[in-house]
């Protein structure tokens, strides 16, 4: 079995262009629904942000991270908007339209 960060990164790589996932969703898909904070820690030390699109992960309310490690929350918003992700008037991602359904390649996350 791979370590938790590797499992998390494998899930985040699967989030499609123009979609977002929540920390809890990534945690569950990585194998443990209680890893939401671990997901946050892993993304904060993302070793390859070009290939592991951590900017596509938001909280359960659709809010971006105020501590986004790769340029701050304004950069996370800009990256999402470049992909066509829309925000509600209150500044949250429109999860009803842009949340990824979690479909993944079966061989990506295996024990």
OpenMM code with the backbone's topology and positions (N, CA, C; nanometers):
from openmm import Vec3, app, unit

residues = "UNK UNK UNK UNK UNK UNK UNK UNK UNK UNK UNK UNK UNK UNK UNK UNK UNK UNK UNK UNK UNK UNK UNK UNK UNK UNK UNK UNK UNK UNK UNK UNK UNK UNK UNK UNK UNK UNK UNK UNK UNK UNK UNK UNK UNK UNK UNK UNK UNK UNK UNK UNK UNK UNK UNK UNK UNK UNK UNK UNK UNK UNK UNK UNK UNK UNK UNK UNK UNK UNK UNK UNK UNK UNK UNK UNK UNK UNK UNK UNK UNK UNK UNK UNK UNK UNK UNK UNK UNK UNK UNK UNK UNK UNK UNK UNK UNK UNK UNK UNK UNK UNK UNK UNK UNK UNK UNK UNK UNK UNK UNK".split()
positions = [
    Vec3(0.0837, -0.1179, 0.0000),
    Vec3(0.0000, 0.0000, 0.0000),
    Vec3(0.0883, 0.1244, 0.0000),
    Vec3(0.0519, 0.2240, -0.0801),
    Vec3(0.1279, 0.3476, -0.0853),
    Vec3(0.0946, 0.4340, 0.0360),
    Vec3(0.1781, 0.5335, 0.0617),
    Vec3(0.1478, 0.6180, 0.1778),
    Vec3(0.0298, 0.7099, 0.1490),
    Vec3(-0.0230, 0.7719, 0.2526),
    Vec3(-0.1449, 0.8523, 0.2392),
    Vec3(-0.1279, 0.9691, 0.1429),
    Vec3(-0.0150, 1.0376, 0.1464),
    Vec3(0.0041, 1.1508, 0.0559),
    Vec3(0.0041, 1.1047, -0.0900),
    Vec3(0.0671, 0.9945, -0.1190),
    Vec3(0.0683, 0.9430, -0.2568),
    Vec3(-0.0728, 0.9098, -0.3031),
    Vec3(-0.1522, 0.8526, -0.2149),
    Vec3(-0.2914, 0.8206, -0.2489),
    Vec3(-0.3712, 0.9486, -0.2743),
    Vec3(-0.3485, 1.0481, -0.1919),
    Vec3(-0.4164, 1.1770, -0.2087),
    Vec3(-0.3772, 1.2402, -0.3412),
    Vec3(-0.2484, 1.2435, -0.3708),
    Vec3(-0.2020, 1.3029, -0.4968),
    Vec3(-0.2584, 1.2283, -0.6174),
    Vec3(-0.2701, 1.0966, -0.6061),
    Vec3(-0.3274, 1.0186, -0.7164),
    Vec3(-0.4721, 1.0585, -0.7427),
    Vec3(-0.5473, 1.0851, -0.6368),
    Vec3(-0.6862, 1.1289, -0.6527),
    Vec3(-0.6908, 1.2680, -0.7142),
    Vec3(-0.6116, 1.3600, -0.6618),
    Vec3(-0.6151, 1.4987, -0.7092),
    Vec3(-0.5766, 1.5061, -0.8574),
    Vec3(-0.4857, 1.4217, -0.9011),
    Vec3(-0.4493, 1.4179, -1.0439),
    Vec3(-0.5688, 1.3836, -1.1318),
    Vec3(-0.6678, 1.3169, -1.0760),
    Vec3(-0.7846, 1.2723, -1.1527),
    Vec3(-0.8945, 1.3782, -1.1639),
    Vec3(-0.8866, 1.4840, -1.0847),
    Vec3(-0.9912, 1.5870, -1.0903),
    Vec3(-0.9845, 1.6526, -1.2281),
    Vec3(-1.0911, 1.6469, -1.3047),
    Vec3(-1.0875, 1.6992, -1.4415),
    Vec3(-1.0757, 1.8514, -1.4480),
    Vec3(-1.0228, 1.8955, -1.5581),
    Vec3(-1.0161, 2.0380, -1.5909),
    Vec3(-1.1560, 2.0977, -1.5773),
    Vec3(-1.1660, 2.2121, -1.5125),
    Vec3(-1.2944, 2.2790, -1.4994),
    Vec3(-1.3851, 2.2227, -1.3910),
    Vec3(-1.3305, 2.1376, -1.3059),
    Vec3(-1.4069, 2.0786, -1.1956),
    Vec3(-1.3311, 2.0976, -1.0661),
    Vec3(-1.4020, 2.0839, -0.9544),
    Vec3(-1.3396, 2.0886, -0.8232),
    Vec3(-1.3835, 1.9661, -0.7436),
    Vec3(-1.3102, 1.9397, -0.6377),
    Vec3(-1.3473, 1.8359, -0.5411),
    Vec3(-1.3284, 1.8967, -0.4029),
    Vec3(-1.3954, 1.8406, -0.3052),
    Vec3(-1.3789, 1.8878, -0.1678),
    Vec3(-1.2715, 1.8048, -0.0984),
    Vec3(-1.2188, 1.8610, 0.0108),
    Vec3(-1.1193, 1.7877, 0.0895),
    Vec3(-1.1752, 1.6535, 0.1335),
    Vec3(-1.2993, 1.6524, 0.1785),
    Vec3(-1.3618, 1.5285, 0.2234),
    Vec3(-1.3793, 1.4279, 0.1123),
    Vec3(-1.4139, 1.4759, -0.0049),
    Vec3(-1.4295, 1.3880, -0.1213),
    Vec3(-1.2950, 1.3245, -0.1569),
    Vec3(-1.1895, 1.4048, -0.1592),
    Vec3(-1.0562, 1.3525, -0.1894),
    Vec3(-1.0163, 1.2506, -0.0834),
    Vec3(-1.0422, 1.2824, 0.0434),
    Vec3(-1.0080, 1.1906, 0.1521),
    Vec3(-1.0775, 1.0561, 0.1340),
    Vec3(-1.2070, 1.0587, 0.1065),
    Vec3(-1.2827, 0.9340, 0.0894),
    Vec3(-1.2302, 0.8542, -0.0297),
    Vec3(-1.2046, 0.9216, -0.1399),
    Vec3(-1.1546, 0.8517, -0.2585),
    Vec3(-1.0134, 0.7977, -0.2380),
    Vec3(-0.9369, 0.8628, -0.1496),
    Vec3(-0.8010, 0.8160, -0.1201),
    Vec3(-0.8013, 0.7001, -0.0213),
    Vec3(-0.9177, 0.6692, 0.0344),
    Vec3(-0.9261, 0.5512, 0.1188),
    Vec3(-0.9666, 0.5728, 0.2628),
    Vec3(-0.9783, 0.6994, 0.3073),
    Vec3(-1.0174, 0.7220, 0.4454),
    Vec3(-1.0932, 0.8538, 0.4566),
    Vec3(-1.2251, 0.8472, 0.4759),
    Vec3(-1.3049, 0.9697, 0.4821),
    Vec3(-1.2673, 1.0619, 0.5988),
    Vec3(-1.1846, 1.0155, 0.6904),
    Vec3(-1.1429, 1.0981, 0.8041),
    Vec3(-1.0132, 1.1746, 0.7757),
    Vec3(-0.9622, 1.1680, 0.6555),
    Vec3(-0.8355, 1.2315, 0.6187),
    Vec3(-0.8500, 1.3746, 0.5661),
    Vec3(-0.9612, 1.4413, 0.5862),
    Vec3(-0.9788, 1.5749, 0.5289),
    Vec3(-0.8631, 1.6682, 0.5641),
    Vec3(-0.8229, 1.6694, 0.6893),
    Vec3(-0.7094, 1.7551, 0.7284),
    Vec3(-0.5791, 1.7056, 0.6670),
    Vec3(-0.5647, 1.5759, 0.6560),
    Vec3(-0.4448, 1.5198, 0.5935),
    Vec3(-0.4365, 1.5653, 0.4480),
    Vec3(-0.5520, 1.5696, 0.3806),
    Vec3(-0.5555, 1.6196, 0.2428),
    Vec3(-0.5011, 1.7620, 0.2392),
    Vec3(-0.5464, 1.8457, 0.3311),
    Vec3(-0.4980, 1.9834, 0.3377),
    Vec3(-0.3481, 1.9905, 0.3582),
    Vec3(-0.2969, 1.9099, 0.4491),
    Vec3(-0.1522, 1.9081, 0.4735),
    Vec3(-0.0763, 1.8626, 0.3493),
    Vec3(-0.1264, 1.7574, 0.2864),
    Vec3(-0.0602, 1.7043, 0.1664),
    Vec3(-0.0562, 1.8075, 0.0550),
    Vec3(-0.1673, 1.8771, 0.0348),
    Vec3(-0.1722, 1.9752, -0.0731),
    Vec3(-0.0855, 2.0959, -0.0432),
    Vec3(-0.0698, 2.1282, 0.0838),
    Vec3(0.0143, 2.2422, 0.1211),
    Vec3(0.1622, 2.2165, 0.0887),
    Vec3(0.2020, 2.0899, 0.0872),
    Vec3(0.3410, 2.0549, 0.0544),
    Vec3(0.3506, 1.9833, -0.0803),
    Vec3(0.2535, 2.0061, -0.1651),
    Vec3(0.2472, 1.9451, -0.2980),
    Vec3(0.3829, 1.9563, -0.3681),
    Vec3(0.4461, 1.8428, -0.4017),
    Vec3(0.5782, 1.8477, -0.4634),
    Vec3(0.5764, 1.8796, -0.6130),
    Vec3(0.4586, 1.8771, -0.6745),
    Vec3(0.4499, 1.8953, -0.8195),
    Vec3(0.3180, 1.9618, -0.8582),
    Vec3(0.3015, 2.0922, -0.8258),
    Vec3(0.1730, 2.1577, -0.8516),
    Vec3(0.1355, 2.1665, -0.9993),
    Vec3(0.2301, 2.1485, -1.0886),
    Vec3(0.1976, 2.1488, -1.2317),
    Vec3(0.1164, 2.0247, -1.2677),
    Vec3(0.1503, 1.9116, -1.2066),
    Vec3(0.0839, 1.7852, -1.2396),
    Vec3(-0.0148, 1.7377, -1.1330),
    Vec3(-0.0106, 1.7999, -1.0166),
    Vec3(-0.1051, 1.7687, -0.9089),
    Vec3(-0.1827, 1.8982, -0.8835),
    Vec3(-0.2977, 1.9155, -0.9497),
    Vec3(-0.3697, 2.0436, -0.9473),
    Vec3(-0.4432, 2.0705, -0.8165),
    Vec3(-0.3668, 2.1002, -0.7134),
    Vec3(-0.4258, 2.1201, -0.5804),
    Vec3(-0.5222, 2.2386, -0.5758),
    Vec3(-0.5115, 2.3297, -0.6708),
    Vec3(-0.6032, 2.4437, -0.6730),
    Vec3(-0.7468, 2.4009, -0.7000),
    Vec3(-0.7674, 2.2779, -0.7472),
    Vec3(-0.9023, 2.2281, -0.7748),
    Vec3(-0.9704, 2.1713, -0.6513),
    Vec3(-0.9072, 2.1810, -0.5347),
    Vec3(-0.9664, 2.1290, -0.4111),
    Vec3(-1.0136, 2.2466, -0.3257),
    Vec3(-1.1400, 2.2393, -0.2843),
    Vec3(-1.2031, 2.3436, -0.2029),
    Vec3(-1.2678, 2.2785, -0.0805),
    Vec3(-1.3131, 2.3615, 0.0127),
    Vec3(-1.3775, 2.3017, 0.1292),
    Vec3(-1.5217, 2.2612, 0.0976),
    Vec3(-1.5887, 2.2029, 0.1933),
    Vec3(-1.7233, 2.1474, 0.1688),
    Vec3(-1.8271, 2.2528, 0.1350),
    Vec3(-1.7936, 2.3778, 0.1594),
    Vec3(-1.8850, 2.4875, 0.1265),
    Vec3(-1.8509, 2.5518, -0.0083),
    Vec3(-1.7437, 2.5035, -0.0724),
    Vec3(-1.7003, 2.5611, -0.1990),
    Vec3(-1.6063, 2.6783, -0.1825),
    Vec3(-1.5541, 2.6953, -0.0621),
    Vec3(-1.4627, 2.8059, -0.0360),
    Vec3(-1.3193, 2.7656, -0.0691),
    Vec3(-1.2447, 2.8591, -0.1272),
    Vec3(-1.1034, 2.8343, -0.1565),
    Vec3(-1.0237, 2.8486, -0.0277),
    Vec3(-0.8988, 2.8056, -0.0319),
    Vec3(-0.8131, 2.8098, 0.0857),
    Vec3(-0.7517, 2.9478, 0.1044),
    Vec3(-0.7667, 3.0018, 0.2240),
    Vec3(-0.7018, 3.1295, 0.2535),
    Vec3(-0.5511, 3.1112, 0.2660),
    Vec3(-0.5073, 2.9866, 0.2801),
    Vec3(-0.3652, 2.9561, 0.2931),
    Vec3(-0.3120, 2.8822, 0.1699),
    Vec3(-0.3724, 2.9055, 0.0535),
    Vec3(-0.3271, 2.8369, -0.0683),
    Vec3(-0.1780, 2.8601, -0.0857),
    Vec3(-0.1018, 2.7534, -0.0852),
    Vec3(0.0445, 2.7605, -0.0792),
    Vec3(0.1105, 2.8105, -0.2069),
    Vec3(0.0367, 2.8185, -0.3139),
    Vec3(0.0995, 2.8515, -0.4419),
    Vec3(0.0475, 2.9839, -0.4972),
    Vec3(0.0516, 3.0883, -0.4118),
    Vec3(0.0128, 3.2207, -0.4568),
    Vec3(-0.1034, 3.2827, -0.3822),
    Vec3(-0.1568, 3.2145, -0.2831),
    Vec3(-0.2665, 3.2687, -0.2043),
    Vec3(-0.4028, 3.2435, -0.2660),
    Vec3(-0.5061, 3.2825, -0.1920),
    Vec3(-0.6425, 3.2528, -0.2351),
    Vec3(-0.6790, 3.3210, -0.3659),
    Vec3(-0.6276, 3.4416, -0.3911),
    Vec3(-0.6588, 3.5088, -0.5175),
    Vec3(-0.6043, 3.4308, -0.6371),
    Vec3(-0.4879, 3.3695, -0.6200),
    Vec3(-0.4312, 3.2871, -0.7282),
    Vec3(-0.5159, 3.1619, -0.7490),
    Vec3(-0.5621, 3.0997, -0.6414),
    Vec3(-0.6480, 2.9819, -0.6547),
    Vec3(-0.7753, 3.0189, -0.7298),
    Vec3(-0.8345, 3.1315, -0.6949),
    Vec3(-0.9553, 3.1777, -0.7640),
    Vec3(-0.9267, 3.2014, -0.9116),
    Vec3(-0.8159, 3.2677, -0.9400),
    Vec3(-0.7799, 3.2963, -1.0799),
    Vec3(-0.7597, 3.1679, -1.1596),
    Vec3(-0.6927, 3.0694, -1.1012),
    Vec3(-0.6696, 2.9422, -1.1708),
    Vec3(-0.8021, 2.8718, -1.1998),
    Vec3(-0.8918, 2.8721, -1.1042),
    Vec3(-1.0216, 2.8079, -1.1247),
    Vec3(-1.1022, 2.8816, -1.2316),
    Vec3(-1.1032, 3.0129, -1.2255),
    Vec3(-1.1772, 3.0907, -1.3252),
    Vec3(-1.1214, 3.0688, -1.4651),
    Vec3(-0.9884, 3.0548, -1.4770),
    Vec3(-0.9280, 3.0264, -1.6084),
    Vec3(-0.9798, 2.8970, -1.6677),
    Vec3(-1.0182, 2.8042, -1.5818),
    Vec3(-1.0724, 2.6764, -1.6282),
    Vec3(-1.2239, 2.6813, -1.6467),
    Vec3(-1.2837, 2.7980, -1.6249),
    Vec3(-1.4268, 2.8119, -1.6454),
    Vec3(-1.5130, 2.7854, -1.5238),
    Vec3(-1.4505, 2.7621, -1.4099),
    Vec3(-1.5269, 2.7399, -1.2871),
    Vec3(-1.5913, 2.8723, -1.2458),
    Vec3(-1.7207, 2.8668, -1.2185),
    Vec3(-1.7944, 2.9874, -1.1793),
    Vec3(-1.8129, 2.9928, -1.0277),
    Vec3(-1.8202, 3.1136, -0.9795),
    Vec3(-1.8387, 3.1384, -0.8370),
    Vec3(-1.9757, 3.2005, -0.8132),
    Vec3(-2.0329, 3.1691, -0.6989),
    Vec3(-2.1597, 3.2280, -0.6569),
    Vec3(-2.1339, 3.3715, -0.6105),
    Vec3(-2.2385, 3.4528, -0.5984),
    Vec3(-2.2196, 3.5911, -0.5533),
    Vec3(-2.1477, 3.6047, -0.4186),
    Vec3(-2.1574, 3.5023, -0.3326),
    Vec3(-2.0903, 3.5093, -0.2025),
    Vec3(-1.9443, 3.4661, -0.2079),
    Vec3(-1.8940, 3.4362, -0.3289),
    Vec3(-1.7527, 3.4031, -0.3450),
    Vec3(-1.7184, 3.2554, -0.3386),
    Vec3(-1.8191, 3.1711, -0.3189),
    Vec3(-1.7951, 3.0265, -0.3139),
    Vec3(-1.8096, 2.9673, -0.4533),
    Vec3(-1.7387, 2.8554, -0.4773),
    Vec3(-1.7542, 2.7822, -0.6030),
    Vec3(-1.8957, 2.7273, -0.6099),
    Vec3(-1.9545, 2.7316, -0.7264),
    Vec3(-2.0875, 2.6754, -0.7494),
    Vec3(-2.0739, 2.5225, -0.7556),
    Vec3(-2.0774, 2.4600, -0.6379),
    Vec3(-2.0559, 2.3147, -0.6305),
    Vec3(-2.1628, 2.2365, -0.7049),
    Vec3(-2.2830, 2.2890, -0.7124),
    Vec3(-2.3905, 2.2184, -0.7823),
    Vec3(-2.3561, 2.1960, -0.9292),
    Vec3(-2.2765, 2.2832, -0.9857),
    Vec3(-2.2416, 2.2721, -1.1279),
    Vec3(-2.0973, 2.2308, -1.1542),
    Vec3(-2.0078, 2.2509, -1.0581),
    Vec3(-1.8658, 2.2294, -1.0870),
    Vec3(-1.7980, 2.1244, -1.0007),
    Vec3(-1.8724, 2.0599, -0.9112),
    Vec3(-1.8121, 1.9550, -0.8293),
    Vec3(-1.7977, 1.8268, -0.9111),
    Vec3(-1.6802, 1.7714, -0.9096),
    Vec3(-1.6484, 1.6471, -0.9789),
    Vec3(-1.7289, 1.5328, -0.9183),
    Vec3(-1.7712, 1.4405, -1.0020),
    Vec3(-1.8517, 1.3283, -0.9524),
    Vec3(-1.7675, 1.2156, -0.8931),
    Vec3(-1.6366, 1.2266, -0.9011),
    Vec3(-1.5502, 1.1269, -0.8385),
    Vec3(-1.5163, 1.0080, -0.9251),
    Vec3(-1.5633, 1.0063, -1.0508),
    Vec3(-1.5264, 0.8955, -1.1384),
    Vec3(-1.3755, 0.8958, -1.1595),
    Vec3(-1.3142, 0.7807, -1.1366),
    Vec3(-1.1701, 0.7698, -1.1502),
    Vec3(-1.1341, 0.6445, -1.2276),
    Vec3(-1.0126, 0.6454, -1.2793),
    Vec3(-0.9612, 0.5236, -1.3398),
    Vec3(-0.9398, 0.4222, -1.2287),
    Vec3(-0.9918, 0.3050, -1.2439),
    Vec3(-0.9917, 0.2030, -1.1378),
    Vec3(-0.8525, 0.1681, -1.0890),
    Vec3(-0.7539, 0.1727, -1.1750),
    Vec3(-0.6194, 0.1293, -1.1346),
    Vec3(-0.5388, 0.2389, -1.0645),
    Vec3(-0.5936, 0.3581, -1.0526),
    Vec3(-0.5188, 0.4678, -0.9936),
    Vec3(-0.5043, 0.4508, -0.8435),
    Vec3(-0.6117, 0.4208, -0.7754),
    Vec3(-0.6087, 0.4062, -0.6298),
    Vec3(-0.6333, 0.2600, -0.5979),
    Vec3(-0.5301, 0.1913, -0.5648),
    Vec3(-0.5461, 0.0509, -0.5271),
    Vec3(-0.4572, 0.0217, -0.4088),
    Vec3(-0.4974, -0.0759, -0.3322),
    Vec3(-0.4192, -0.1102, -0.2142),
    Vec3(-0.3267, -0.2245, -0.2446),
] * unit.nanometer
topology = app.Topology()
chain = topology.addChain("A")
for resn in residues:
    res = topology.addResidue(resn, chain)
    for name in ("N", "CA", "C"):
        topology.addAtom(name, app.Element.getBySymbol(name[0]), res)
